[in-house]
Every structure is written in structure tokens, then in C-alpha cells.
Amino acid sequence: MHAIGEVDEANSALGVAIAALVHDGFDQDGIAGLLRIQNDLFDLGADIATPGDDFTPSPMVLRIVAAQIDWLEAAIDTANERLDPLTSFILPGGSHAAAHMHLARAITRRAERALVAAAAVVPINPLALNYLNRLSDYLFTLCRLINSDRGGDILWAPGASR
């Protein structure tokens, strides 16, 4: 299934972003959360590798569960509490670490699109789709949080090059 490759690529891009965050001295609690997500992405790969009609997890079948999505939702809320409201679209970039995180976010979005396409052909755990959607939102929020400590977001200037 094509989506597994995208999930693997998203996980690898996240690993590169983590390495950049470690190099930049990012908070170790944040790193631990990202390592948790990398483990979740392996669970996700196992989930989508075994499509079927029953999405109940078992000792032999890994499935994404609501608690994994709830953790992402709480992490998004916590990060957003530290950020100013958005006033513009944000250009992907900023610090080295944020740029890598933006790339991981974009690849996660591609993985989500691939999984939506796969779900049109084979039964896919709806929570797997939910997880990827919430993950890309979390990574976007994390990009903003990383840049907030390093000069802020780079805002889109509509029509600036006309």
C-alpha cells in the first residue's frame, strides 16, 4: 500500500527535525513527545498494513486508538496557549529546526492524502486517518512554537512580488 511509504517518509523527516531540535538545544520534554510520535507512526504503519473491517487492537494487531489522538489534541492545545493568534498564512521556514519540521508536516499531509486514497479501495481504520490529520496540525503548531523562540513566524505577504 502506497500510504505506508509516505508514513515511513514522514517518520524519517521527523527524525531529521528532531536531530535539528537537539542540535539547537530544544526542550527535552518536547523531544520526548516527538519520539512518542515516531513510535506512534510505526503503530500507524502496522495498522494500515493490516486493513480489514475490525479495527479493534489486539496483542497481534496494532491499531491507532483514540488515546493517541487525544494526546496530540492536548499537545496542540498546550502549544497554542503559548502562541499569538494567527493573522496571516505562514511561509514554511524560519529557524533550521522549524524548516525541517515544516518539511515533516508537509510529508505528513501527503501521507494523509495517500491514506484517504487507499481508504477508497480498502477498509482503513478511521482513527488512522484522524491521527495523521491531527499530527500535521500538531507539527504546524510546533513549527510556530519553535519560531516563536527564534524571531517569530515568517508571514506571507500576498502579492508582494507583483
N, C-alpha and C positions, 0 to 999 in steps of 0.2 A: 504494500500500500504506500502510495507516494507521500502521504502525510507523515509517516514515520521518519522519513529522511529530513523533512522540514523541522520536525520536533527535535531531532538529533542536532541539526544545524543551529537551531535556536539555543539549545543547551550548550553547544560549543561556543557560540558567540557570547553567551552569558559567562562562560568560563573566562574568556578574554577580558570581558568587562570587569569581572571580579579581580583578575590579575592587575588591571589598571587601578582599581579602587584600593587594593592592598598597597600598591606602589605609592599611591597618593595619601596613604595613611587614613583611609576611610574607617569609620567606626566599626569595631569588630562585631558588635551586635547586628549591624546591617549586613556584614559579610556572612554571619551565621544564617541569617534569613535567606540570603541568596543561595547558600549551599543547600538549605532546605528545599528551595525551589528546584535546584538542579536534581535532587533526589526525586521530587515530585514529577519532574519531566521524564525520568526513567519509568516511574509508575505509569505516566501517561502513555509512553511508548508501548509498554506492556499491555495497557488497556486497549489501545487501538489496534494492536497486533492480534487481538483475540476478539473480533467482533462477534456479536450474537444478539439474541433477544433478551437475555438475562444479564443485567449489569450489576448483580449482587457480588460484592467482593468475597473471596474465599481464600484459604491458605494457598491454593494453587492458581488462583486467577486474581491478578491485581486490577483494581478498578479505582478511578478517581472517585473520591467521596466528598460529600458536602463540607466536611470539616476542612479539607484542603482549600476549598473556595472561600469558606468563612475566614480562614487565616489571611488569605490575600485581601479580602474586603476590609478586615481590621487593619492590615498594614497600609492599605490605601488611605483609610480614614486618619490613621496616626500621622502619616506623611503629610496629608493635606492640611492638617492642623498647623503645620509649621510653614505653610506656603501662603503667599498672597494669592487672591483670586486671579484667574487668567483674564487678560484684557485683549489678547491677540493670539493668533497662531504662533507657534514656536518653531524656529528653524532647528533641525537636528544638529547638534554640535555643542559648543561651549568648551568645557574642560575636556581633556583627553579621556578621562573615565566616563564622562557623560556622553561623549561621542560614541564610545564603544557600547554604552548602554542603549543609546538610540538605535544603533545597528541591531542589537539583540531584540529590541522592541519591534523593529520593522520585520525581522525574520520571524518573530513570534506571530505577527499579524499574517504573514504569508502562510505559516503553518496552520493558522486558524482557517484561512480561506481554503487550503488544501483539505482540511478535515471536513469542512462544510461540503465540499465537492464529494468527498468519499462517503459522507452520510447520505448522499442522494443515491448511492449504489448499494451500500451495505449498512446494516444497523450499527450505529455508533452510540456509545454512552453519551447521553445529553450533558452529563456533568463534565465530560472531557472537553466538549465544546465550550462550556461555561468557563472551565478552568483557563483555557487559552485566552478567552476574551478578557477575563479579569487580570490575567498575568500581563497582557500587553498594556492594560491600563495602569497596573502597578509599576511596570518598568517606565512608562511615561512619567508617572508621578515621581519615581525615583530619579529620573533624569533631571527633573525640575529641582528636586531636593539637593542633588549633587551640585548643580549650578548655582543654587541659592547661596552656597558657601564659597563660591568662586566667581563672583561677579554678576550672577543672575542669568536669566534666560536670554537667548538671542531671539528677538521678536521679528516676526515677518513684517515687512514694510510693503504693503500692497502697491503695485505699480511703480516701485522705486526706480526701476531700470528703464522706464519708458522714455 
